[in-house]
Amino acid sequence: MSQDSQAPLQFAQLGLSEPVMQAVTAIGYETPSPIQAATIPAMLEGRDVLGQAQTGTGKTAAFALPVLSNIDLQQIKPQALILAPTRELAIQVAEAFQSYSSKIPGFRVLPVYGGQPYGQQLSALRRGVHIVVGTPGRVIDHLDRSTLDLSELKTLVLDEADEMLRMGFIDDVEAVLKKLPEQRQVALFSATMPPQIRRIAQTYLQDPVEVTIAAKTTTSANIRQRYWWVSGMHKLDALTRILEVEPFDAMIIFARTKAGTEELASKLQARGLAAAAINGDMQQAQRERTIAMLKEGKLDILVATDVAARGLDVERISHVLNYDIPYDTESYVHRIGRTGRAGRSGEAILFATPREKGMLRQIERATRQPIEEMQLPSVEAVNDNRINKFTTRITETLGAGGLDFYRQLLERFENEQNVPAIEIAAALAKMLQGDTPFLLQPPVRAPREERAPRERFDRGDRPERGDRFDRNERGPRFERGPRRDDAEGGFEQRPRREVPPRGAPEQGMETYRISVGHQHGVKPANIVGAIANEAGLESRFIGRIDIHDDFSLLDLPAQMPPDVLSHLQKVWVSGQQLQMRALAPGEDTNPAPRPFKPRFDKRGPGGPGGPGGPRRGGPGGPGGHGGHGGDRGGDRDSRPPRRDGFKPRGPRSF
């Protein structure tokens, strides 16, 4: 069934409960978004919902408001379960429920996710909660421990189902679906509908209301988008120039990792800028204080990770700067959506290296808007701006008055020391500036023989290559190793495809070793899902994965926090503890392939030198398939040449 996405004029027309309507009014919501207008009435009626819409369309309120309207406060058992792909999103959704339930006394919601001690979650579950918001892995853990009771569950919501599929959680999602009561409501929301998600919807949803919200463009037309090629200058220096010259009210700067946000914010603070970091490691109270400072003008720059900034709507934000380019277009749309909201204009700036040109073009296609190249502010422009700000401060101080005491003090100094007033003023200005040079110095170009070689833009540098986890275990016949029919007893040996040499990880990444491999049955999705969930690291930041016999190598962002690394060492995947550690300098990353294992050939009684069998005749015997004797129906010398591009099989590389 398809649902029209025309929105009613007011939230009051949707049939929400009175306490929920009071909270909605207090927040300031008046007109529902298209997905809210289509979803809320259907969920209030108890219908299953299959919703397809991009992020930033109001999906959280679309399912949270009707779920809250149907809550029975007297029943202190989980009545709704919301599954989210990451702990940051789980926390964000739980916060939204708290906000929408502000007029519902006694309501309880609990986020459960990996990385948080079980004790805190178990205590809350024993006391009783009405709604649980969690990541699939931790929810499964509680179900296996019988600490999460779904016997009274009324509603299950799958938020960002395609992201859960991409992170390797889809088996856990199905395991949860199979444990639901027979009479329940399911709402599935996804930005895309790959076949696996569509199959789940057809299996577990009953006559769902289908809501599809297709935006005409994925970004606001009033956001001007620009990019700067990162070449020949450190990104921090380039960022400083932009911050000094570009007029902005407030700015969000996006970095890839939590550690990156802290480091960049500290460096900006050291340069005299009002900056702070926000990421998934922050306590909620600290996060709220930081955002309040941004709203009040006490803070001008927020350095954030993708997920930590989702849902952030601060009117002052005029600029979004992508210090690190995202690995997918959806994240870029998320990021720049923090500006240009509610009809306001906004600016989006992207730092990109030459090797990231492909991603830049993908972003242009996804946003359906051109991204213009920007020129970095010159040294002269930066210095002119510094001088203007300095003279402006002098003018403002003169206009503010209250200078009598200082005037008398300086007049006495002038008379006693016989120093002109202009010299005294210059000395005071130097005191104010300290040891930091006032003017920016032009960069000194190194002699040609001392310059670093130009960055090479080759296929191995593309970040998206690390996410190809969908390769089949066995390729086509011509991609496999040659059959070894000369072994005695009808055995054959097949060499494995060799892992391409790893070399050094790409810039900003580091290689780690984990103690799980082929012999444990591990798949790339298992590794990605465990690390993404337990470390709070988005899956696109997990680089190349090489699975060997009893261990695997993978590339992760450099300088992983010690507490995160310590936690990952204890995580279990495919029955093995990861025991993750950074690869030691000089440690071999390309071990020899596993020894060949002979496999008995069951295709027929014939063998080399014996009576002919299908495709296998003796030198003088009746040949198979073509009547020629010998190996595979002919002499080895007469066989057609091997196809170009043949590679022997070895340990899998991803």
N, C-alpha and C positions, 0 to 999 in steps of 0.2 A: 504494500500500500504506500502510495506516495503522498507527502504532505506539502501543501503550499507553504511557502516561507514568508507570506505577508504578515507583518507585525501589527498587533492591535495598538491602539493609541497609548494605552496606559497599562502598567503592571496590575492595577486594580481590577482589570477585566479578565485576568487569567485564572482566577479562582483560588489563589493562595490563601492559606490560613491567616487569621487576623494577626497573631504574633509575628509571623514572617513578614506580612505586609508592613507592620510597624517598623521592623528592622530595615526593610527595603527603603521605606520612606526616609528613615533617619540617615541612611547612607547617601541618599540623594538620587536613587534610581527612579526614573519616571517612565521612559519608553524602553521596552525590551528589544534586544537585538533579534534579528530574524530567527536564529537557532533557538533562542529562548522562547519566542512567541510560538514556534512550532512544537517544541519539546515539552514545555511545562504542562499544557493541558493534557497531552497524551500520558505523561507519567502520573499526573494526578488521577487519571482514570484507571491506572494500573496496567496500561499497555506496555509491551516491550518496545524499545526504541533502537533504531539503527541510524546513527547520526554521522554524517560525513561533512566536516567543516574544517577550515584552516584554524590554526591557533590564533588567539586574539579576537575571537568572535563571541566570547561570553559563554563558553561551554560549561565552565564550572558552575556558574549560577543556573544554567539551564537544567542541570540535574540536582544541584544542592537545594534549591528552593522547593521543588516538589517533594523531595525526600524529607526535608524538615517539616513540611506541611502535613505529612502522613505519619509522623513519629508519635508513638504512644509512650509518654513519659513514665507511665506506671510500670512498663515492661523494661526492667533493667537488664536486658540481654541485647546483643548486637542485632539490630533490625535492618541495617544497611551496611554493605561492605563495598568500599571503593578501592579498586586496584589501580596503582599508578606505576610507571616504569622506574622512577628514581625516587630516592628518599627526599630530595629537594622538592619534587612535585608533590609527594605525599604530604610533606609538611605544609606546603602552600595550600593544598586543598583542605587540610584540616583547619588551617587558619581561616579560610573562607567560611567553613561551616561555623566556626566560632563567631565570626562577624555577623553572619546571617541569623544566628540564633541568639543575638543579644537580648531579645525580648522573650526568650523562652527559659524561665528559671529552672534549674536542675538538669539542663541538657548536658550530656557528656559525649565528647568525641575523642578518639585515641588514634594517633599515628603510630604505626609499627613498621620498622624498617631495619635493615642490616646496619651494623656499626653502633647501634644503641644497646646498652646492657639489657638483658632479658628481665632482670629483676624489676626495673621500673615498669615495663610493659605488663609483666605478670601481676604486679600489685594493682594496676589500673583495671585489668581484666577481671580480677577477683572482686574488686569493688563494684564492677558493673559499668558498662558503657552502652550508649545507644547506637553509635556509628563507629566503625573501624575503617581507617584509611591506611593502606599498607602496600608495600612492594610484594610481588608474587612470592619471592623466596622466603621472606620472613613470615608471611601468612601461612605458607605450606608448613614451615617449622612449627608454628603454633597449632595447626591442625593435627600434625603428627604427634605432638605432645599432649593433645586433647586439652589445651589451654584456651582455645578459641571455640566457642559454641555457636554453631550456625543453625541450630534447630528452630529458632524463631526468626530467621532471616527473611525479610520481605523483599529486599531489593539488592541486586548486585550491579555495580557500575564499572565498566572497563574504560578507563580514561587513557587516551593515546594508545590504542591497541596496536597500531602499526609500529610504534616505537618499542612496545614490549616484544613484538615479533622480531624486530631488528636486533634487539639485545639478547635474544635467545631465551626469553621467558615464556614462550607460547605453550610449552608442555606444562609448566606450572599453572598457567592460566586455565588450561583444560582440566587439570587435576582439581582445581578449586571449583570449576563449574560442575564437575561430577559429584561433588559433595554437597551441593545445594539442595534444599527441600524441593519436593516436586512442584509445589505451588509457590512460585516466586516470580519476581519481575526482573528482567535483565535489560540494561541500557548499555549499548556499545558505541563508543565514540572514537573516530579515527580520521586523521587528515587524508589518508588514502585507503583504498580498499583492495589490497593484494589478494590473490586467490585464497591464501590460508585464512585471512580474516573473514572473507566472504563465507568460507566453509564453516567456520565457527558460528557465524551468525545464522546460517541455515540449519545448523545442528542444534543449537541451544536457545535460539530466540523463537518465540511463537507468534506468528502473524504480526511482525513488528511494524510500527509506523516508521517509514523511511524518511529521514530529513536530510536533504542535500542543500548546502548553502554554497553556491558558487560565486566567488567574488569576481568582479570584472577585472580587477587588478589586485595583485597581492600586496602592494604597498600604497601608501597614501600619495596622491599626486602632489601634495603640498610639501613633500620632503625632497629637498635637493640633495642628490647623491654625488659624491666626488671620491676619487681615489688618488693615492700618491704612491709612485713606484719606490720601494725601499731599495736604494742603491747608493753606495758611497758615503752613507752617513748612518750613524747609530739611530735606531728608532726613538730612543729617549730624547736625544737632542732634537730630532725633527718634531716630536710631540711638544717639547718645550717651546719651540718657535711658534707652533700653531697656537698654543695656549696663550702666548704673549701677544700675538697679533690678531687672531681671530676673535671678533666680538661675540661673546656668549654669556648667557645668564647662568645656566647650570649644564653640566655635561656628564654623561655616562661613558666611561671607557671600558671596553670589553677585553678581557684577557682569557686565555684558554684554561688556565688552572687556578686553583685556590691559592697555591703558593705564589703564582704570578701576580695575582691581585694584591697580595700583601707587599710583595717586593716593589711593585710599581708605585703603589700608594706611598710607601716610605720614601722612595726616591723623589717623588713629586713634592712631598712635605719638606724634604731637605732643600728643595729649590724654592721654598717660600710659598707654595701653593696650598690652598685649603682643600685637601684631598683625604679620602678615607676608602677603605676596602669593604666590600660586602660579598660574602660567599656562604656556602652551605655549612661551614664550621662555626658560624656565629650563633650565639645564643639568641633566642627570639627577642629578648629585652634589648640586647645590644643592637640588633637589626632595627628595631623600632626607633631607638634613639638616633641612630645614624640617619634614617630616612627623615625623621622629624627635623634634624639639623639641616638637611638638604632643603626641605620645604620652607624652613624659616630663614634661609639665606646665610646660616652660620657655616655652611659647607657648600662648595661650588662644584666639586668634582667627586664622582663616585666611580671607583674601579671595581668591576663586577664580573662574575662568571655568568654564563648564559642562564642557567636555571635560577640562580639567586635573584636575578633581575626580572623574572617573569611576573606579570601582574602589577609591576611598579608603574604608577601613574602619578607623576609629579608635574604640575603645570610649569614649573620653572625650567624643566629640561628642554633646552633649545637645541642641543647637539648630542649626537651619538658618534663616538669614534671607535672603530674596530682596530684596536692595537694589534691583535692577532686575528687573521682572517678565519672565519668559521670553515668547517669542513663540509658543510652542506648548506643549501640555499634556504631551507626552512629556518635554521638558526639565525641566518642573516636577517630574514624578515622579522623574526622575533625581536632581534636586537634593535633595529632601527624603528620598530613600532613603539619604542619608549618615547619618541618625540613625534611631533606633528599630529597630536591627538586632539580630538574634539574640534577640528577645524583650524587648529593652530598650525603655523608653519614650522618647519624643522630642518635641520641640517644633519646629514650623515656623511662621515668621512671614513675611508677604508685604507689601511696600509696593506700593500700587496707586494710581494717579491716577484721578479720575472718568472720564476718557476710556478707561481700561483696564477698565471695569466688565464689558464683554463677555467679555474674556479671563478675568476672574475667574470668571464664571459657567461658562465652558467648562471651567476647571480643576475646579470643583465637580462638574460632570457626569462628567468623566473619572476623577476619584478616587473618585466615588460616596460622598463624605463631605462633610458641611457644613463650611464655613470660617467661623468666627465672627469678628465684628468685635471688635477690641481697642481699648481706650482707651489713649492715650499716657500714661505716668506723669506726674503733675502736678509742678509746680515744688516743691511742699511735699514730695512723696514723694521726689524726688531729693535735696533738702536734708536730709531726715530720714535718708536712707540715707548721705549723706556724713558727717553727724555721728556716726551709729552706727559707721561704719568708723573714724573718727578716734578715738573713745573706745575702740574695740576694740583698735586698735594701741597705745594708751597702756597698756591693761590687760595686753596680751601682753608689752610691753616691761618693765613692772614685774615681771611674773612670771618673766621670763627672767633677772633678776638682773644682776650685773656693773655696778652703778650707783655703786659707792663713789667712784671717781675723779671722776665728774661731780657727785656730791653735794658733795664737798669743794670742787670748783671753784665751784659755785654758792653755797655757804655763804659762801665768802670774798668773792665778788662782792656778795652781799647785805649783808654787814657793811661792806665798804669803800664801797659806793655808797649804802647806806641805802635800798635798793629792796626792797619786799615780794616774797616768793617767787612770789606769784601773778602779779605784773607781769613777772617774769623768765620764767615759764612761757609767758605770753601772747606775749612778744617772741620766744621760741624757736619757738613755733608759727607765728608770722608769717614768721620766717626760713625755716622748712621749706616753707611754702606758696609763697613767692616772690611774684611779681606777679600770679599767676593768682587771680581771686576764688574764695574758698572756697565761697560759696553761689551757686546759680543764681538769676539775677534774672528776675522775671516779664517776659514779652514786652510791649513797648510797642506798643499798637495805633496805627497811623497814622490821622490824620483821614480821614474818608470820602472827601474829594476827592483824597487822596494815594494811596489804595489802588489796587493794580493791578486791572484788570478781571478778573472771574471767568473762569476757564478755560472755553473754549467746547467743548462735547462735540458734535462734529459728525462726519459720515461721513468727512471727509477726514483725521481724526486717527487712524483705526484703523490700527494697525501692520500687520495682516495683509493690507492691500490691496497692499502692496509685493510680495507673493509670488504674485500672479496672473499666471503666465507661460503659461497654457494657452489663451489666446484664439486663435481661428482668424485666419488672415491675411485672410479675407474673411467678412463677416457675412452674414446673410440679405439678400434683395433689398431689402427696405424700409429697411435700415440703410445702403445704399450711396447715393452721390450720384445725382442725376437724370441720365439719359442726355441728352447734348447732340446732338440729331439735326439741328440746324440748321447744322452745319458743312458746308463744301463737300466734294464728293467722297466722301461716305459715311463720313467720319471721325466719331468721337465722342470727347468729352472727359469725363473723370470726375474730379471734385475729390476730394482725399484728406480723410479725417477729421482734423479739427484736434486738436492736442494740447491738452488742458485746461491753462490757465495753471498753472505750477508753484507760484508763490508761494514763501514761505520754507519750508525743510525743517522737519520736526517737531523738537521739542526734543531736543537731544543728537545731531542728525544734521547733516551738511554736504554740500553738492552738489559733485560732481566732474565734470570733463569728460574724456572719453576719445575718441581719434581713430579710432573705428570706427563705422560706421553702416549704413543700409539698402543702400547701393551695394556694400558689402563682403559682404552676405549674412549679417550677424550676427543671432543670435537672443538673446533674454534669457537662455536657459539657458546659452549660450556665455559670456556675461559673468559670470553668477553662478558658474558652475563654475570659471572661471579665477581670479576674485578669491578665492573661498572656499578654493581649494586653495593658491594661491600666497601669500596673505596669512595663512592660518590663521584666517580669519574665517568663522564659521558663517553659512550662507546666509540664515538668518532675520533676520540683522542687516543685510542689504543691502536698502535701502528702494526707493523709487520709481525706475523706469528709464524714460527717454524716449529712443527711438531716432529720430534724424533722418537726413538724407541721408548726410552724411559724418562725423558725430560722434554721440555719445550723452551723456546726462546721467544720473547716478545719485547716490542719497543713501547715504552711508556714515557710520558713527559719527564724530563730530567728533574733532579732535585725533589724526588718524592718526599713528603714529610715523614720523619722517622716513625711517628705514631701510626700513620697509614701503612707504611711498609711492615711494621711489626704486626699489625692486625692481619695483613694479607698473608703473612707467613703461616698463620694458623688456620686459614680458610681451607675447606675441603672441597675438592672437585673430582668427580668420577672416583670416589673412594680414596683419594690421595690428598694428603696435606700439601699445600702448594710449596711451603718452605721457600718463599720467594727471596731472592737476593740479587743485588746488582752484579752484573758480569764483571769479573776482575780484569784489570788491564792486561792485555796479551792473552787472555784465556781463549782457547780455540772455540770458535763459533760454528765451525763446519766439520763436525766429526764424520768419520767414515760411515757410509751406509751400512745397514744391517747385513749380515751374511745372507746369501741366497738360501732359501728353503726349498728343497725339492718337493714337487707336487706330483702325486701319482696321476698318470694320464688314464682317464676312464673312457676315452672315446672309442676304443676298439682294441681287439686283441693284437692287431698288427703293430710292429715296432721296427726300428731301423734294423735292417738286415734280415728281417723275418718275412713271413708271408704278408701280402698286402692287406691293409685295412683301409677304412675310409680316410683319405687324405694322408695315408702313411703306408707306403709300400717299401719292400726290400729293394736292394739295388737291381735285382733281375726279376722281381716279382711283379704281379699285376698292380699297377699304380692306381691310386684313388683320384677321382676327379680329374680326368683328362688322360688317363691311361699311361702316364709316365711313371717309371719306377723312381724310387728314392725319396728323399725328404720332401714332404708337402707336395708330392706329385712331380718331382723333377730334380735335376742336379742343382746343387747350390749355385754353381756358376751361371746357370741358365735362368735363375729367378730374376724377376724385374727388380730394378734398383729401388732401394728404400726411399720412401717419400722424404722430401725436404722437410726440415723442421723436426725430424725424429729426435726424441729425447728419452733416454732410458729412465725407468721409474726409480724413485728413491723416496726418502722421507718427505712427506707433504710440506709444501711451503705456501703460506697464505699472505 
